[in-house]
Every structure is written in C-alpha cells, then in structure tokens.
C-alpha cells in the first residue's frame, strides 16, 4: 500500500514534499498528494514513512488501503 494525503486535512505546509525519497509527493492547487505508483512507504530508505513523520497534522498522511502493498525488487 502506498501512503495518501487526506486532502481535506492538508494545510499545504509542504513539509512532506522535500523528505520523500521517491519524489512521489506533489502539489496541486495548494494541496499535496502522493503518486501511489512512486510511493514505496519509504521501505529501503527509512524505518518510518517520512511524510507521516514530518506532517504537523495527525492522520493526514495515511496508508491507502485501496493500493497494493509495496514489494521491494528482489
């Protein structure tokens, strides 16, 4: 599963964008979103998802259950 940003809770602070190791986070109309095709949940980079760690609003960066779980290449 990739992460997603709950748009209605996003303050547009941009804290998440520079910490994403996959450049999966982008801004559209002042709100940030995550490209699920690029999100690896920070697996292989960090022990926790960086977007979730730096977001100032709790439960704004969350796992998207509609997306398949990320599988690192063997």
HELIX and SHEET records of a PDB file:
HELIX    1   1 UNK A   17  UNK A   19  5                                   3    
HELIX    2   2 UNK A   50  UNK A   54  1                                   5    
SHEET    1   A 2 UNK A   3  UNK A   5  0                                        
SHEET    2   A 2 UNK A  61  UNK A  63 -1                                        
SHEET    1   B 2 UNK A  25  UNK A  28  0                                        
SHEET    2   B 2 UNK A  31  UNK A  34 -1                                        
END                                                                             
